[in-house]
Each structure stands twice: as structure tokens, then as C-alpha cells.
Amino acid sequence: MARPIKPTPILYGKEATNFELRMQNPPKISLKEKREMEAAYKLAQSRATFAL
């Protein structure tokens, strides 16, 4: 049986402001970092097994 999903925490004050700013202005990643992330994703996909 699945575990119940916990409620999402609510942010207040400075935490909420910082979160909102970060969501509106995500950090930029370099092309090299993007390629490394894509390679890691492809590797994980190739190793994953799916039993249907």
C-alpha cells in the first residue's frame, strides 16, 4: 500500500520572497553543464529496466 503524500510546506517572509525570485530568474547553466546533464540522463535511461 502506498504511503500518504505529505502536505506541501508553505513559505513565509524572506524565504517566500527568495523562492519567488529564484523561480522567476532561474540560474543559467553553461552549454558544457547541459551536455553533461544530458549524458548522465542518457546513461541512466540506458541502465534502467522496466518490467511491464
C-alpha positions as CSV (number, residue, x, y, z in Angstrom):
1,M,0.0,0.0,0.0
2,A,1.3,3.5,-0.9
3,R,2.3,6.0,1.8
4,P,0.2,9.1,2.0
5,I,1.6,12.3,0.4
6,K,2.6,14.9,3.0
7,P,1.2,18.4,2.5
8,T,3.5,20.9,0.8
9,P,5.1,23.3,3.2
10,I,4.1,26.9,3.0
11,L,6.8,29.6,2.8
12,Y,6.5,32.9,4.5
13,G,8.6,36.1,4.7
14,K,12.1,36.2,3.3
15,E,12.1,32.5,2.3
16,A,9.0,33.1,0.2
17,T,10.5,36.2,-1.5
18,N,13.7,34.4,-2.2
19,F,11.9,31.4,-3.7
20,E,9.7,33.6,-5.9
21,L,12.8,35.5,-7.2
22,R,14.6,32.2,-7.9
23,M,11.6,30.8,-9.8
24,Q,11.3,34.0,-11.9
25,N,15.1,34.1,-12.6
26,P,16.5,30.6,-12.7
27,P,20.3,30.3,-12.6
28,K,21.9,30.0,-16.1
29,I,23.8,26.8,-16.9
30,S,26.7,26.6,-19.4
31,L,26.5,24.5,-22.5
32,K,29.1,22.2,-21.1
33,E,27.0,21.6,-17.9
34,K,23.9,21.0,-20.1
35,R,25.7,18.4,-22.2
36,E,27.0,16.7,-19.0
37,M,23.5,16.5,-17.6
38,E,22.1,15.1,-20.9
39,A,24.8,12.5,-21.0
40,A,24.1,11.4,-17.4
41,Y,20.4,11.2,-18.2
42,K,21.0,9.1,-21.3
43,L,23.3,6.8,-19.2
44,A,20.6,6.4,-16.5
45,Q,18.0,5.7,-19.2
46,S,20.1,3.0,-20.8
47,R,20.6,1.3,-17.4
48,A,17.0,1.5,-16.3
49,T,14.9,-1.6,-16.7
50,F,11.2,-1.6,-17.0
51,A,9.1,-4.6,-16.2
52,L,5.7,-4.4,-17.8
